[in-house]
Amino acid sequence: MCMTTTTTVSRPLANSPVPAWFSALVERSRAADGTPPFSDQSLVDLRTGERELVELEQSAAALLSPTEAEFVVDPDARGQGLGTRLLDALLDRAGDTLLVWAHGDHPAARALAASHHLEPVRELLHLTADLAQTPELSGAPVPPAASIRAFVVGRDEDEWVVLNSLAFASHAEQGSVTRSDLDELAGEDWFVADDFLLLHDGRDALIGYCWLKIEGDTGEFYVVGIDPSRQGEGLGRVLTEAGLTRLRQRGVRQAHLYVEGDNLPAVSLYRSLGFVDDTIDVQYRWTRATPKN
């Protein structure tokens, strides 16, 4: 492993501005690849100081936590070995294991992972739907005495954080979202409280939600969560159909979402509503080799 790679590492102070060159790199990569190089949560972690920014000549950059990394190389600087150098630097800094995301599952990313003995351990499917072509909604009924309403800033945050942690207890990223993370996301330009739908039961307890992220004429099912004790009641369809209705009301033409590849019930639900495969994000695991005696 290369030990001479020159990188610059910084851990921004909470709420400090993200470097302009980094934001520009993200946008160039998104335009070239058709998929964002970093997850929203990793960008939140950068702004709150929970991830390090590792840069290589401002042409390649990574967001690194003690257990996970995501990185990208400028489209105009690819094929010059920067990806290899940056990955070497990340692995030098890692502990015994490191999880590394490859957004879009590009051939170059697969080759780089194989060259460093990274093992694929997780797939995240990106599905899209043309709302002009999706089937008519079935009108899945809201449970008796239950209701759907919009998120209220200043009132619903803590209850949502509790339910989200329960709904995604086995999900490393989504299940660890904190109140401060939620507040950070609520400050984003795209956040609209009326696009954050909450499902309450007859006792006014939160049992599910559908959070939409709308940018232009494209809408993302940012996250959909259900109280684990209410699984199997069809609430996922209720909330997804409510989300699709909201997107149409907002004039959205294209919908998309991310779903775990092994979450077969959710994948089946989304495909029944007209979503089709677009791209795949792959998470790899690297394990430090044990020195031989």
SULNOR-V655516 format. One line per field, one symbol per residue. ss: DSSP state (~ for helix, > for strand, _ for the rest). phi: phi as a letter, one per 40 degrees, with the letter a starting at -180 (. if undefined). psi: psi as a letter, one per 40 degrees, with the letter a starting at -180 (. if undefined). Layout:
ss: ???
phi: ???
psi: ???
This chain:
ss: _______>>>_________~~~~~~~~~~~~~~______~~~~~~~~____>>>>>___>>>>>___>>>>>>_~~~____~~~~~~~~~~~~___>>>>>>____~~~~~~~~~___>>>>>>>>>>>>________________>>>>______~~~~~~~~~~~______~~~__~~~~~~~~______~~~>>>>>_____>>>>>>>>>>__>>>>>>>>>_~~~____~~~~~~~~~~~~~~~____>>>>>>>___~~~~~~~~~___>>>>>>>>>>>>______
phi: .cbbccbbbbbdcdgcccdccccccccccccccgaccbcdccccccccgcbccbbbffbaabbbbcbaabaabddcbcgbgccccccdccccccccbacbcbcgfcdccccccccbgcbcbabbcbbbacccbcccccgdccddgcabacdbcgbbdcccdccdcccbdcbdcccbcbcccccccccccccbdccbcbbbcccgccbaabbbbbbgbbbbccabbbddcbcgbgcccdccccccccccccgcbbbaabadccccccdcdccccgcbcbbbcbbbbbbcccdcc
psi: hheehhihhigiiheiihhdddddddddddddeeiieiiddddddddeeeiihhihfeeiiihhideiiiiihhdeeieeedddddddddddeibdihhhhhhefidddddddddefhhheihhhhiihheeeiiiiefhhhiheiihiihhhededddddddddddfdehdddeehidddddddeeidehhdeeghhhiaeefhheiihhihhhbfhhhgdhhiihdeeieeedddddddddddddddeehdhiiihihdegddddddddeeeiihcihhhhihhhhihhi.
